Amino acid sequence: MVNTKRKLITKTDPMSPISEQYKTIRTNINFSFIDEELKSLMVTSSGPGEGKSTTSANLGVVFAQEGKKVLLVDADMRKPTAHYTFGLNNTYGLTSVLTRQKPLTEVTHSSDVENLDLLTCGPIPPNPAELLNSVRMQYFFKELYEEYDMVIFDTPPVLAVTDAQILANQCQGTVLVISSGTTEVERAVKSKELLESAKAKLVGVVLNNREMKDTNYYYYYGNK
């Protein structure tokens, strides 16, 4: 069973140093969109295990705590995890909507965080990139914007598959997660270049798993 308490520290311990760092990231993202309303944000990483899903979930919580109506979408159709994190059924989800099997209203889940809804991945499809690049996806964005103040997409690692690059061109902002002491500089730079070539607006990088001296906490740091 996934340790949801660790993953959702912004919910279980909103005053902790880590939660405060997530709030700082939220503030930095908001400052990046002073002249326009931020409606969609995608979170990716260079490779697996760097913390993108944890970051997506906790950003969803802190934006919801700000009073926005938020939808967290598990768009990692290769290795979805949101249903584990929030303890949800994944029988239907994003793929069900994109293949017109279910309407959005029937597959979204309310969470125990006020203002935060979840859309799990649903059945893993054979053609994730094609689904994300479909005309149906364009209509899906319009539908999301009508229902929610903000939509956060958890996407696959950018160096592994093309999914993140496809979504980066459709979302207003992109956050890249890298892991301290794990992510190689070359991989981080390559990820940044791929996102920029896909016309992504890279609003910041989150440095994950960096241990603070003289404490047992790990903190998350984001900057442009």
C-alpha positions in Angstrom: 0.0 0.0 0.0 1.4 3.4 -0.9 2.2 5.7 2.0 -0.3 8.4 1.2 0.6 10.3 4.4 4.1 10.9 3.0 2.9 11.8 -0.4 0.2 14.2 0.8 2.1 16.0 3.5 0.4 19.3 2.5 -2.8 17.7 3.7 -1.6 15.8 6.7 0.8 18.4 8.0 0.1 21.7 6.4 2.4 23.7 8.7 5.5 21.5 8.1 8.6 22.9 6.4 8.0 20.7 3.4 4.4 22.0 3.1 5.7 25.6 3.3 8.0 24.9 0.4 5.1 23.7 -1.7 3.3 26.9 -0.8 6.4 28.8 -2.0 6.3 26.9 -5.3 2.6 27.9 -5.6 3.5 31.5 -5.0 6.3 31.4 -7.6 4.0 29.9 -10.2 1.3 32.5 -9.5 3.8 35.3 -10.0 4.7 33.8 -13.4 1.2 34.5 -14.5 0.6 38.0 -13.4 -0.9 39.1 -16.7 -3.1 36.1 -17.4 -5.2 33.6 -15.5 -3.4 30.3 -15.0 -5.8 27.5 -15.9 -3.6 24.5 -16.7 -0.2 23.3 -15.4 1.7 20.1 -16.2 4.3 18.5 -14.0 7.0 16.2 -15.5 10.5 14.9 -14.8 13.4 13.8 -16.8 13.1 10.2 -15.7 11.2 7.9 -13.3 11.4 8.1 -9.5 12.2 11.8 -9.3 9.0 12.8 -7.5 6.8 14.3 -10.2 3.6 12.5 -9.0 4.2 13.5 -5.4 4.8 17.1 -6.5 1.7 17.1 -8.7 -0.5 15.8 -5.8 0.8 18.2 -3.3 0.6 21.2 -5.7 -3.0 20.2 -6.2 -3.6 20.3 -2.5 -2.0 23.7 -2.0 -3.8 25.3 -4.9 -7.1 24.0 -3.6 -6.2 25.4 -0.2 -5.9 28.7 -1.9 -9.6 28.5 -2.7 -9.4 27.5 -6.4 -11.5 24.6 -7.7 -8.8 22.2 -8.8 -8.7 19.0 -10.9 -5.7 16.8 -10.7 -5.4 14.6 -13.8 -3.3 11.5 -13.9 -2.1 11.8 -17.5 0.7 9.3 -17.0 -0.9 6.5 -19.1 2.2 4.4 -18.9 2.5 4.1 -15.1 -0.4 5.8 -13.3 -0.2 6.3 -9.6 -2.9 8.9 -8.5 -5.4 6.2 -7.7 -3.0 4.7 -5.3 -2.1 8.0 -3.7 -5.7 8.9 -3.1 -7.1 5.4 -2.5 -9.4 5.5 -5.6 -10.8 3.0 -8.1 -9.1 3.3 -11.5 -11.7 1.4 -13.5 -12.6 4.5 -15.5 -10.7 7.7 -15.9 -9.0 10.0 -18.4 -8.8 7.3 -21.1 -12.5 6.6 -20.7 -13.2 10.3 -21.5 -10.9 10.6 -24.4 -12.3 7.4 -26.0 -15.9 8.7 -25.4 -16.8 5.8 -23.2 -17.7 8.0 -20.2 -18.4 11.7 -19.7 -16.1 13.7 -17.5 -18.8 14.1 -14.8 -19.1 10.4 -14.3 -15.4 9.6 -13.8 -14.1 12.5 -11.6 -13.7 11.8 -7.9 -14.1 14.2 -5.0 -11.2 14.1 -2.6 -11.2 14.7 1.2 -9.4 18.0 0.4 -11.9 20.8 -0.1 -12.0 22.1 -3.7 -9.8 19.3 -5.0 -11.1 16.7 -7.5 -9.3 13.8 -9.1 -9.4 12.2 -12.5 -7.5 9.0 -12.5 -5.9 7.5 -15.7 -8.4 4.8 -16.3 -7.5 1.7 -18.4 -3.9 1.9 -19.8 -4.3 2.4 -23.6 -2.0 1.0 -26.3 -1.7 4.5 -27.9 -1.2 7.2 -25.1 0.6 9.7 -27.3 -2.1 9.5 -30.0 -4.9 10.1 -27.4 -3.1 13.1 -26.0 -2.6 14.6 -29.5 -6.2 13.9 -30.6 -8.9 16.4 -31.5 -10.9 15.0 -28.6 -8.1 16.2 -26.3 -8.6 19.8 -27.5 -12.3 19.6 -26.7 -11.4 18.0 -23.3 -9.4 21.1 -22.4 -12.4 23.3 -23.2 -14.6 21.2 -21.0 -12.1 21.3 -18.1 -11.8 25.1 -18.3 -15.5 25.4 -18.0 -15.7 23.3 -14.8 -12.4 24.1 -13.0 -10.3 27.1 -12.1 -7.1 25.1 -12.5 -6.1 21.7 -13.9 -2.9 20.0 -13.0 -1.6 17.2 -15.2 0.8 14.6 -13.9 2.6 13.4 -17.1 5.2 10.7 -17.9 9.0 11.6 -17.8 10.0 13.7 -20.7 13.0 11.6 -21.7 11.1 8.4 -21.7 8.2 9.1 -24.1 6.8 12.0 -26.1 3.6 12.4 -24.0 4.9 15.2 -21.9 6.1 17.2 -25.0 2.6 16.8 -26.5 0.9 18.1 -23.4 3.4 20.8 -22.8 2.2 22.5 -26.0 -1.4 22.4 -24.7 -0.9 23.5 -21.1 -0.2 27.1 -20.1 2.7 26.2 -17.8 5.1 23.4 -17.2 7.1 22.4 -14.0 10.1 20.1 -14.3 11.0 18.0 -11.3 14.5 16.8 -10.7 15.9 14.8 -7.8 18.9 16.0 -5.8 21.9 13.8 -6.1 20.1 11.5 -8.6 19.2 13.4 -11.8 22.2 13.8 -14.0 22.9 17.4 -15.2 22.9 16.3 -18.8 19.5 14.6 -18.5 18.0 17.7 -16.8 19.4 20.0 -19.5 18.1 17.7 -22.2 14.7 17.6 -20.6 14.6 21.4 -20.6 15.6 21.6 -24.2 12.9 19.1 -25.3 10.2 21.0 -23.4 11.3 24.3 -24.9 11.4 22.8 -28.4 7.8 21.7 -27.8 6.8 25.3 -27.1 6.4 24.7 -23.4 6.3 27.6 -21.0 8.7 26.3 -18.3 7.7 28.2 -15.2 10.2 26.5 -12.9 12.2 23.6 -11.7 11.5 21.7 -8.5 14.6 20.3 -6.8 13.3 17.3 -4.9 14.8 15.2 -2.1 17.5 17.6 -0.9 18.2 17.1 2.8 18.3 20.1 5.0 21.3 20.2 7.3 20.7 19.5 11.0 17.1 18.3 10.4 15.4 15.2 9.4 13.3 17.0 6.8 13.6 16.9 3.0 12.6 20.1 1.3 11.3 21.0 -2.2 12.7 24.1 -3.8 11.4 25.7 -7.0 12.7 28.6 -9.0 12.8 29.8 -12.6 
